[in-house]
Amino acid sequence: MQNEFDPPDGEGGQTEAIDTVVMLPTDTTATDIANGCREAALTFINESKRWGKAELGMWLTGAYAALTRHGAKEADQVWPVPLLRDIDARLIDRIMESARTEIFETLSLISKDGSASFVLRALIAGTVIRCEDGQREPAWAPTGQATRLADRVLSLFAVDYLARPGDYETELTLCRQCETVAFDGIAKMRGCSHGLQQSALAPRRRSTIPYPPLGA
């Protein structure tokens, strides 16, 4: 499978799914991983409309990379973050727009008919792996094996879903008018999340990512 960031003649591939249990650091719990995945995924879906190459690179090498380290074993080949500076900015914009649309439509299926098939696809593809925390409790983590941007973000949502599926039934709120995704039970009951535009989730500047790009 070709990485969407690669040049047209580039070659890519998907490593085999990981099928052994990975141990998380002793001070890291399943809730910690789920919280980080939800925050990083919401940051992308709600803020990337205002991003360029720099902001996407910061997200990939910061929040996303930090989370995928938990699910990556030393012997596994994890897809490296692409050199975005070598890719046309208009292509990056199209990739991000396409990813947002796919992610939004995928999450919409949960509200529409309860379908969360994207979670099963992530497990089969090996972009999400079962782990155990320091107390030997079950957990899940993204592996970094996804090659498409949409799959990278959906792997984060999948980890969060596996940790607390009930939130996706009672709190997941999608607003097509403002293209916002949030977990807000009150907004879900209202059937509208326009008020989220004034919430802490709404971007107040071009980027709110605190991570500097690695190797910059």
Secondary structure by P-SEA (a helix, b strand, c coil): cccccccccbbbbbcccccbbbbccccccaaaaaaaaaaaaaaaacccccccaaaaaaaaacaaaaaaccccccccccccccccccccaaaaaaaaaaaaaaaaaaaaaaaaccccaaaaaaaaacccccccccccccbbbbccccccaaaaaaaaaaaaaaaccccccccbbbbcccccccccaaaaaacccccccccccccccccccccccccc
